[in-house]
Amino acid sequence: SSNVPSPSLGRVSHLYQRFQAEGIPTNVADLLIAATRTSTHKTYESSWNRWCRWCSGRKIDPLSSSISDILIFLTEVFNEGLAYRSLNVLRSALSSTHPKIDGFSVGQHPYVTRLLKGALNKRPPKPRYSHTWNVDVMIKYIISLGKNNTLSLKTISMKLVTLFALSCPERISALASLDLRHCNVLPEGVSFGLTVPRKTGSADKPAEAFFARFDQDKKLCPVECFRHYLKLSRNVRPVIPSSLPDKLFISFRRPHKPVTSTTLGRWLRTFMSAAGIDSQIFKAHSVRGASTTAAANAFVSLSTIMSMADWSSASTFRTFYYKPLFNSDFATGVLSAK
């Protein structure tokens, strides 16, 4: 038991420890660890800590456990009520950190894949929402606010993030990372080079977020809103050296620092609530489902929707995001006939 690593080391420290045991130099280990994004490291950290605590209570080395130990652990946490998605994160955290077993990474071991399939069959994941909200409600609210040049910095900040989220269903984290250094204003709209690769992107193809111009109504045009937002925030925007990030979205309160994805999510929910959408039920992430459902109902091709939303599988859209709004007019007309 004296050789059992301390759970307090953290996952990255355990990774360095594993690489060292495999004879991999530190500078090589640095690059191997950098292959995983910081956000993924953070996500895996709590899962790995959970595994380490379980191992510590049983005097098991978390870096040299048996496949039986891993199967027992995954079964126990599943029986405690852990959702399939969370179980899958645990599997990925173990797979990316633990050495191979029987020539397989932990996540691809036949017993582990079979166990996860059993968990999926026994307790299939459910979509967060059984339905979505109608984008028309939000559109009518935005129009009711009036022209952009009459809006306060607070209102136009919330309006801009909402229009951006509706017209280009990026993740909120991507919207929070938009940087004015990588902004190009084009005749067709505004393009931002994303500093963080998209989930389904590749290293040889820089990720971009594009927000199209909407000439039919300037009140609904993301580009017009963007232009007025920059004009209104110009005098309060911090002076940033050209070598440092210059984030698009800044706080409308002093000292007007760049905002996080959590703050943007709060802006979205506040704006949704003001529009009459139940923000107690629908969170900020629901905008992706509402906008892509509206696009599908307007006969936008599935390939375009998947590309814009950065989904690699059509089943992801159909299972978790596509929530058609059912029309009761036909049944009402038939049943009310005299």
Disulfide bonds with the S-S distance in Angstrom:
none
